[in-house]
C-alpha cells in the first residue's frame, strides 16, 4: 500500500469516528462505523471491521490497539478496550443479548440484557472469539481461539474453550520447560524496541495484578453504576 492510498484511507475512514487520535492506520477499503466510536492514538484496523452502536451506546478504543479482519463490535451501553490490546480476526464483542431463560416466548419477543464490556490493557484476544455482555477481561490476559467468554477473566490469566474456562496463569505455576523455552527465545531474538512505554505499563500491571486488583472489572462496575444498570436488568 503506497503512501497516497494510506493517507486517503486515513482521511476517509477518520471522518466516521466521533473522535480519532494521531497516527491511526486502516488496512483496507471497507470499514463500517455506525454510531459513537472513539479511537485513540496509533490504532491499527484491518479490512472488513464493523463497529456499531445503538441508542446511547459507545465504543471506546484506547491507544495502540489492533483490530483484525472481520471483527464485529456492537454496543448499546459501552464497550471499552484498553491500550496495547489486540483483537484477532473474526472475533465478536457484543454487550447485548436476548433474555431467553425462564420463558418459552420466541426470542424476538423477549427483552434484551445489556451490560458493559471492558477489556483491560495489553490483552490478547485471539481468532474467532465471542465476548458476551457484562464481561471484564483483566490486564495482560489471553483468550484462546474459538472461545466463548461469558465470565470475568482476572489479570494475566489464560482462558480457552466453549464455554471458556481458566487453563493457566502467565506468571504462576509455569512449567520449567516453558520458562526455558522463553529464555531461549529471548536470547535468540530479544524483545522488540519499546517505543511507546509498553515496558513501564507492563510493570505497573504486574504489580496491580499481584495485589489482586482487576482494573477492568472495577471499570465495568463503575460504568454500570454510572448508567444505572443492575446485573441482568432488561433494556427496552
HUUR-V384416 format. One record per helix or strand of 2 or more residues. SS is the DSSP state (a for helix, b for strand). FROM is the first residue (numbers start at 1). TO is the last residue. Records with the same first field share a line. If there is no record, write none. Layout:
# HUUR-V384416
SS = FROM-TO / FROM-TO
This chain:
# HUUR-V384416
a = 3-14 / 107-109 / 176-189 / 198-210 / 215-227
b = 19-20 / 25-27 / 31-34 / 36-39 / 44-46 / 49-53 / 58-61 / 66-67 / 72-75 / 78-81 / 86-87 / 92-94 / 96-98 / 112-114 / 117-119 / 124-125 / 130-131 / 136-137 / 142-143 / 148-149 / 157-161 / 164-169 / 234-235
